[in-house]
């Protein structure tokens, strides 16, 4: 018997297309709801909706009303959410219904990293909302232990209605080519949303430090600029145009990774960094930070060199060390290729399917 599942996310919901293929093979009929502008396969029903990533009560209320109407008209055996806002907007819209809801917490966002007054207020609102919906959730899936423990601390989950699945998985079958890592100028690449919490300023400063020390490395910064603040904005990025190639959003990420020599992600915190899996899968040695969401995959001196976050000097030293030590780079790259197999989408999808079936049968 076909089981109908609805996956709900945001602008990167197209990243669930590979998972949907495994779900279809397991007998699910898949509908995806999101704000992505990518093309979806005919095997998946894709529906676009309005979702404001920022704090916006009016917009969120309109989204809740849309969700109510949508699920009144469309029956599913299970609903699963990805991303921060759908994790509470969907349950809020379905408080009086019985369709099982599961969700993946892909990260806790800026409000749990900042100590600003606004972030402290938003944290309290976040906890209050999640407390109000916790009985409506069949299971919450986390991608790292720290996020899970924080939810337990605030009694937003119990020990019995949570699970841990490291990463959203990566489809290794589609990655056949490996990085040759033989550029004349050693090339570092960073792929990320350009926001302060990704450590973008530290990367720019580290590039300047390496340059001033006489190292002629090449730096590729890939991703959309999503911040316009005193900490990070277009004018700040332009100050480093002479050293760093700021490429913006690209559709050829895999090709750019293959053409590089090493991957750098100086983030302050992650849910679970999928891009590190992609870098590891093509055989790039990694430099990142010793933080949640990174060390679950990239282990220091095994797949990566890990430095403390917000330390541009340490980041620069690690970049110099890696670029000038071929033996070290080869070791990290080989380890990354082998270690990433544990995080294959095939393995991850089996865990999701087990949880989805259990939720449907329980209901």
Secondary structure, DSSP 4 states (H G I P E B T S, - for coil): --EEEEEE-STTGGGGHHHHHHHHHTTEEEEEEE---S---TTSEEEE----SS--HHHHHHHHHHHHHHHHHS--SEEEEESTTHHHHHHHHTTT--SEEEEEE----GGGT--SHHHHHHHHHHHHHHHHHGGG-SEEEESSHHHHHHHHHTTSS-SSSEEE--SS-B-GGG---------SS-EEEEES-B-GGGTHHHHHHHHHHHHHTT---EEEEES-B---SSSS-HHHHHTTTTTEEEEES-S-HHHHHHT-SEEEE--S--S--HHHHHHHHTT-EEEEESSTTTTTT--BTTTEEEE-TT-HHHHHHHHHHHHT-HHHHHHHHHHHHHHGGGGBHHHHHHHHHHHHHHHHHH-
